[in-house]
Amino acid sequence: MQSKLETKRTGAKGFKRKRYWIPSVVLILIIGFIGVGTQWTPKITVFLLKSLIETANPDMNNKDTMLSDGITRVVDVLYADEGRNDSTLDIYYPSVTSEPLPVVLWVHGGGWVLGDKADITEYAVQLAKQGYVVVSMNYALAPDTTYPTPVIQTNQALMYVKNHVSEYQGDPDNIFLAGNSAGAQIASQTAAVVTNPSLAKLMNITRVAQPDDLRGVLLFCGPYNLSTVAETGFPLIRTFLWSYTGVKTFEDYPRLNEMSTVLQVTAAYPPAFITSGNVDPLTSQSIELAQVLKRLDVDTETLFFSNSSEKLGHDYQFDLKSDAGQQAIRSAVRFMQQYSR
């Protein structure tokens, strides 16, 4: 009798040990699957990154964000005839104005895999308060859509702005192209398409604007030499460019040179305002682009905070409560005032 009881107790303990052991094995298998999977496709890493960001910022794409008095916002305007659900834009402008206003077409950042046009709402409102029409566009995200689709879409958005921005108090002859992070790369390349006929031909893009149609570009914290960008150590840059190019070893991608703005700019490139934080890993890329433009005698204004004791990271400009953020937006506005018609 005692022997049977001991056997039963021993069996119960063994069952308990198995009960805790099984979830551990499942967890190990899941981690192993993710680890192996990330070597075959960037989609797993991108999915996990998106999930993490959405969990940390559940209201980041809330369209009910309060706007300042006197600013009108029109959302989800379709800019391309194809009717893609990512070919939409939001427009911010002063509700009352006596004359057509300069226009800023903004391309959001997010490593070509993340982000939304609503991300810059606060910044767009502040620019609109300064007397600008701000057009914030969406574009197809990698890895589901790869290069060069976002550049083609930005070209389409530029055409929409030229044809329709007058309906929103904007001046179609006073357009600035802007972007942050990966959006700065897309914006800078689109400006190169407009001003470099050889690049437009190479990419098989019909230019919708003439070089003089772009009054300037405003480039915040972007990568502009994709052959060397991995050397900056920017977090997840290999995953981002694997997603965008579709090639894991993206340095071998045959179209990498046409994506590198430093190799495609000409003397016809529009005046440029280029800025990046002093501890942003991508700042060396901004410095390189500025140097190339200056050698071509393109009017170029820079803001790099090299002598600042404040540590300014990636996309520092969106912190409008900081002195650096305020300096950046003042400098950007001053730049646009200088080059507006």
PyMOL commands that set and color helices and strands:
alter all, ss='L'
color gray80, all
select helices_A, chain A and resi 2-40+43-56+117-129+149-168+182-195+197-203+211-213+229-232+237-245+250-252+256-259+261-263+283-295+316-318+323-339
alter helices_A, ss='H'
color red, helices_A
select strands_A, chain A and resi 71-78+88-94+101-107+133-137+170-180+214-220+272-275+300-303
alter strands_A, ss='S'
color yellow, strands_A
deselect
rebuild
show_as cartoon
